[in-house]
């Protein structure tokens, strides 16, 4: 029996994701890009127009979002809530980086779980003709956040680790790679996906008033050690891990994170500059945070592994 034809998908996107959207559409003839006029009124509030809205009736529709800062969320949520109501056959939201929750520690009464708030907002996306909205997210920071979503949406949790594994196989020293995790949390999240690689696990211990990174398990000596985590903010933990791994004889140290957040241009700490000592041989990120991709373009040691093919696979029904 012949395989059924793939259904066509109209893909809308926020302005920040334009480059990634074009890469996604290039992966499949079944994906067609659509545009939105992102305007504002004089008072600063959004004045948005969805082009060709009448053509969406009965078709599969998707939106590629980037919640890179709080101010960008409202205008995109306005579109996200509107698209399923245009009588579309189905609606998929692709939010590669789920931003809230990365700093949250619910330790005392009064702490606000903003990740739960965001999940509730997304859980109230109107249903389309085809039923609940599918929400595609990559390497959500805290695994328990998947339980924050209500039954009105269908979360699909993807990962960027296959991109890393493909890149590691291309290295000239691929047979000498060791995977390092900066803490037990990263190990629990990723170790099953990286089964087959030797492992080093780091941990933070308290010495007087400081928290010091130590190696808890594994031997990095003589190896190309790749530190793996879901995201990076200031990069302090990665730098401390690199120092410890190098002190224990690692031949080279590289890093991979799915989400290169890097607030306040903290990526500057990792650049190869003017022959100075190179701490990280490679630093791989995905294009889940488009603002970072533009900032670090052609800057060693950074290399972007694109989620475009994975997103296209998630969209094609």
C-alpha positions in Angstrom: 0.0 0.0 0.0 1.3 3.4 -0.9 2.1 5.8 1.9 -0.5 8.5 2.3 0.5 12.0 1.1 1.8 14.3 3.8 -0.6 17.1 4.7 0.4 20.6 3.9 1.3 23.0 6.8 1.2 26.8 6.8 4.0 28.0 9.1 3.8 31.5 10.6 6.7 32.9 12.7 7.7 35.8 14.9 10.2 38.3 13.5 13.0 37.0 15.6 12.6 33.5 14.1 12.6 34.4 10.5 15.9 32.8 9.7 15.0 29.6 11.5 11.6 29.5 9.8 13.2 29.6 6.4 15.5 26.8 7.3 12.5 24.7 8.5 10.5 25.3 5.3 13.6 24.3 3.3 13.4 20.8 4.8 10.0 19.9 3.4 7.9 20.7 0.4 4.9 20.2 2.7 5.7 23.4 4.7 4.8 26.8 3.3 5.8 30.0 5.1 3.2 32.6 5.8 3.8 36.1 7.1 2.4 38.5 9.7 2.5 42.3 9.9 4.0 43.1 13.3 3.0 46.7 13.9 2.3 48.8 16.9 -0.1 51.6 17.7 1.3 55.0 18.9 0.8 53.9 22.5 3.1 50.9 22.0 0.5 48.1 22.0 0.5 45.6 19.2 -1.3 46.2 15.9 -1.1 42.9 14.2 -2.4 41.6 10.9 -2.3 37.9 9.8 -1.8 37.9 6.1 -4.0 35.5 4.0 -6.0 34.6 7.0 -8.9 33.5 4.7 -6.7 30.8 3.2 -6.2 29.0 6.6 -9.7 27.5 6.7 -9.4 23.7 6.6 -5.6 23.7 6.5 -2.9 22.7 9.1 -1.3 25.8 10.7 1.8 26.2 12.9 3.5 29.1 14.6 7.2 29.3 15.4 7.7 31.4 18.6 10.5 32.9 20.6 9.7 34.2 24.1 13.2 35.8 24.4 12.0 38.5 26.7 8.7 39.3 28.6 7.8 42.1 26.2 7.8 39.8 23.2 5.3 37.4 24.8 2.1 39.4 24.6 2.1 40.1 20.9 2.9 36.5 20.1 0.3 35.1 22.5 -2.2 37.3 20.7 -1.4 35.6 17.4 -1.2 32.1 19.0 -4.7 32.5 20.4 -6.1 33.7 17.1 -4.7 31.2 14.6 -6.7 28.2 15.8 -9.9 30.2 15.6 -9.5 30.8 11.9 -11.1 27.4 11.3 -7.8 25.6 10.8 -7.7 21.8 10.6 -5.0 21.7 13.3 -2.7 24.0 15.1 0.9 23.4 16.3 3.0 25.8 18.4 6.7 25.4 18.2 8.4 27.1 21.2 12.0 25.7 21.1 13.0 27.3 24.3 10.6 27.4 27.2 12.2 30.3 29.0 10.5 30.5 32.4 11.7 28.4 35.3 15.4 28.4 34.7 16.0 30.4 37.9 13.1 29.3 40.0 13.7 27.7 43.4 10.4 27.1 45.2 11.9 27.2 48.7 9.5 29.3 50.8 6.0 30.7 50.8 5.8 33.7 48.5 8.0 32.3 45.7 6.1 32.5 42.4 6.3 29.6 39.9 6.3 31.6 36.7 6.9 28.4 34.6 3.5 27.2 35.9 1.9 30.6 34.9 3.4 30.3 31.4 2.1 26.7 31.1 -1.4 27.8 32.1 -1.3 30.5 29.5 -0.3 28.0 26.8 -2.8 25.5 28.1 -5.6 27.9 27.3 -4.9 28.2 23.5 -8.2 27.6 21.8 -8.8 24.3 20.2 -8.9 24.0 16.4 -11.1 21.9 14.2 -8.7 19.0 14.7 -8.7 19.3 18.5 -6.1 20.4 21.1 -3.0 22.4 20.1 0.3 20.5 19.9 3.1 22.4 21.7 6.7 21.4 20.7 9.4 22.3 23.2 13.1 21.3 23.3 14.9 20.2 26.4 12.6 21.9 28.9 14.7 23.0 31.9 12.9 21.2 34.7 11.4 17.9 33.7 8.5 18.3 36.2 7.3 21.3 34.2 5.8 19.0 31.7 3.1 18.3 34.3 2.2 22.0 34.5 0.3 21.8 31.2 -3.4 21.2 31.1 -5.4 18.8 29.0 -6.3 21.4 26.4 -2.9 21.1 24.8 -0.7 18.2 23.8 3.0 18.9 24.8 5.6 17.2 22.6 9.0 17.3 24.4 11.9 17.0 22.0 15.7 17.2 22.5 18.7 18.6 20.7 21.0 15.7 21.8 20.7 13.8 18.4 22.3 16.9 16.8 25.2 16.7 19.3 25.7 13.0 18.7 25.8 13.5 15.0 28.4 16.3 15.4 30.6 14.2 17.8 30.8 11.4 15.2 32.3 13.9 12.8 35.2 14.9 15.1 38.7 13.6 14.2 39.0 12.3 17.8 35.5 10.9 17.9 36.8 7.7 19.5 38.4 9.6 22.4 35.3 11.6 23.5 34.1 11.6 27.1 30.8 13.2 28.2 30.9 15.3 31.3 27.8 16.4 33.3 28.1 19.5 35.5 25.8 18.0 38.1 23.6 15.1 38.9 20.6 16.8 37.4 22.2 17.0 34.0 23.3 13.4 34.3 19.7 12.2 35.1 18.3 14.2 32.2 20.8 13.2 29.5 22.8 10.1 30.3 20.4 7.6 28.7 20.5 9.5 25.4 24.3 9.4 25.5 24.7 5.8 26.5 27.9 4.3 25.0 30.1 7.3 25.9 32.4 7.2 29.0 31.1 9.6 31.6 32.4 12.1 34.1 30.0 13.6 36.7 30.9 16.8 38.4 29.3 18.2 41.6 29.4 21.3 43.7 30.6 21.1 47.3 30.6 23.8 49.9 34.0 24.8 51.3 33.5 27.6 53.9 31.5 30.2 52.1 32.2 29.0 48.6 30.7 26.3 46.4 33.5 24.5 44.6 33.2 22.2 41.6 34.7 18.7 42.1 34.7 15.5 40.0 32.4 13.0 41.6 32.9 10.2 39.2 34.9 9.3 36.0 38.3 9.9 34.6 38.9 12.8 32.1 42.7 12.3 31.7 43.9 12.3 28.1 40.4 12.6 26.6 38.3 15.2 24.7 35.7 15.9 27.4 32.4 17.4 26.2 30.3 19.1 29.0 26.6 18.6 28.3 23.7 20.6 29.8 20.3 21.9 28.7 21.1 25.7 28.9 23.7 28.3 29.8 23.1 31.6 31.4 26.3 33.4 32.7 28.4 30.3 32.0 30.1 30.3 35.4 29.4 26.6 36.1 30.8 25.6 32.7 33.9 27.6 33.3 34.5 26.0 36.7 33.9 22.6 35.3 36.4 23.2 32.5 39.1 24.2 35.1 38.6 21.1 37.1 38.6 18.8 34.0 41.8 20.4 32.7 43.4 20.1 36.1 42.6 16.4 36.0 44.3 15.9 32.7 41.7 16.4 30.0 43.3 16.8 26.6 40.6 19.1 25.4 37.3 20.4 26.8 34.3 21.4 24.8 30.7 22.2 25.7 27.2 21.6 24.4 23.9 23.3 25.5 20.6 23.2 23.7 19.7 26.7 24.7 22.4 29.4 24.6 20.6 32.1 26.6 23.7 34.2 27.5 22.1 37.3 29.1 24.1 40.5 29.1 26.3 39.1 26.3 27.9 36.6 28.7 29.0 34.6 25.6 32.0 37.0 25.5 33.6 34.9 28.3 34.1 32.0 25.9 35.5 33.7 22.8 38.9 32.7 21.4 40.8 36.0 21.4 44.2 37.0 20.2 46.0 33.8 20.9 45.0 33.7 24.6 44.7 30.3 26.2 41.8 28.4 24.7 39.6 26.9 27.4 36.9 25.4 25.2 37.8 23.8 21.9 34.2 23.8 20.7 31.0 25.3 22.1 27.9 23.9 20.4 24.5 25.5 20.8 21.2 25.1 18.8 19.3 28.0 17.2 16.5 27.8 19.9 17.5 31.4 21.0 17.8 33.3 17.7 19.2 36.5 19.3 22.2 34.6 20.5 22.8 33.0 17.1 23.1 36.4 15.5 25.4 37.6 18.3 27.9 34.7 18.1 27.9 34.1 14.3 31.4 33.2 13.1 32.9 33.7 16.6 35.1 30.8 17.8 34.6 28.5 19.6 30.8 28.7 18.9 29.0 26.5 16.4 25.3 26.4 15.8 23.5 23.1 15.3 20.2 23.8 13.7 16.9 22.4 15.0 15.3 23.0 11.6 15.2 19.4 10.4 13.8 18.2 13.8 11.1 21.0 13.8 10.1 20.1 10.2 9.7 16.5 11.2 7.5 17.5 14.1 5.3 19.7 11.9 4.7 17.3 9.0 1.6 15.3 9.8 
